[in-house]
């Protein structure tokens, strides 16, 4: 989905004259609404606070309550006594909330709900709230938690069947929303939110705050779109590489969704720059260059030397110079911001990516179809996910040490699993798109070559299982067991959550995120 720059409108003088008072009034309303919610929060019991935390996270405004959320979940974790809780909905809810925050809770807390075959006892089949909560909890399972995974699959099937039978029931819409967009695997701000709490007072206060917050954040996003668009225009690659994609606003959507905290405006703008270059260089390898040219281009990046591109076509020279200048400028900004010069790690990440692009180009040129294992090993790298996450790690500036830099440089599991989810989801959806251009291969084609007797349906089911396994690995990485900062972990998780939004080839049904961006580019976008 592309957004063209003509959608961006300048504010007329008459309109701009009224912006300042409106902006000040909105900030005052926001401050009052935030104070009211915080006051209500401290007056609640621990269990009610946990419900508030859930609603806050569903509304996508958790950045205002980081201390309150951590304190509530830390308290709940230390005082937790699951054996005293007999309600499936409560056990599953608390399990999910704690795992989402990075606390490891053993899955055997559900043992009282399983029969001797490891299946959910039939006495709980009528507990619809319990089944909903158990389904949500199952989305945080890790490798080896087979009972929990099976329970989640059962809940999906049973709730679908129940909804078909009782289609007029008040909970049907909530069930449909839950099954389609489980909270752990969804971008909360860009998903329809249904709050189930019976506490009308704090529910209304939260929704009021969320509405005002969205207005304020929208104006910030629009400013960032202007900044990214101006940078892209000044870079000039859309003219030098007419065959390549020209979608800066779509690229910005990645960083906007993956870094939702309004305080990270600079990070969103700066990270959109290398992300844009990944798309452009992908097109360079996929559509334009021959193997000899692409080999020379890759060699130039390895040398990190402008003199190495003299024999290349002008458009490839322009692309390399943009990569060279943008990366060096990014490294300088990072050094000034954090005191750490990341240029070596940044170059390493680009070399990994170009080696993967080059391998794909060689396969295509020779007509070679790799095994599914060979394809996926290379394709995980060619997503470019590691490039952005390496840039983000340094620019966010938290816990940068020799040890964490070594981890980041070594393509750690948290990066590879995020990239796996992106690659397999893209291939799964891309196989349905008849308009895909270029030389892209796909995992499904390689897998069917390896297994001539499998059908397309069986292949797609195999890919879904691969995606599910990658999510289990990512879930494990998100528990508080690694050296990397929690902010980086959340970024990886949000990137995985973003994948279904960006890699859906059904152009007739734009996502809420796409609708949101289009609304920013209309005349009724609010104040700047």
Beta strands, then each sheet from edge to edge (+ up, - down):
end
